[in-house]
Amino acid sequence: QVTYAPGEGITGTAFQNRQAVFIPSARSDPEFLNRMKVVNDNLDLGFFCCPIFSNQEVVGVFSIFTHKQELDPKELLEFLQILGSMISQAFAIQSLIEEETRPFVVENIRLRQELSRKYQFGNLIGRSELMQELFEKIRIIAESRSSVLLTGESGTGKELFASAIHYNSPRKDMPFIKINCAAIPENLLESELFGHKKGSFTGANADKKGKFE
């Protein structure tokens, strides 16, 4: 890993002065520190540095080496500055997206934590010996990667136990997808589970991700 302090070498100067710098010959410029050991006695390259901005603040430096060519150094500098500007714009857009989505990420984490607390084993009610044995089985199952089949009559708490297994497992931060297969028409079951591509059948107006994905 190579680092530069503000004002140190060509890279640090571009960062501190907030301006692009281009040197046609890195080997002959005393400010070029060559910490990446790219330039040597047999290879002399040009070197370009351009600050990367985010909300008027310099957050980094974009730099590349260039081979000697017939291009006008001024034209080359302008072209490389355009590249640097595009990177700055992409960085700004990404920062804006992260800023706008941060409240949703925080809310998602909070809701997951609430679900984990809701489905803690202590919240499952049952004092009989049979229920205590079942709770112990769930604790063991939750730590494994085994597939689990819960059976029982309607209203006996199968979905509650399924949630308890998930939210007490190492996968608790991953999606927990609930599907009522009985409510899905037979001709749509494949699409719901495995998804489909746009135009694969009548009414498929867009790509659709399946539940498994």
Secondary structure, DSSP 4 states (H G I P E B T S, - for coil): -----TTSHHHHHHHHHTS-EEES-STT-TT---TT---BTTB--EEEEEEEEETTEEEEEEEEEE---SS-HHHHHHHHHHHHHHHHHHHHHHHHHHHHHHHHHHHHHHHHHHHHHHT-GGGS---SHHHHHHHHHHHHHHTS---------TTS-HHHHHHHHHHTSTTTTS------GGGS-HHHHHHHHHEE-TTSSTT--S-EE-S--
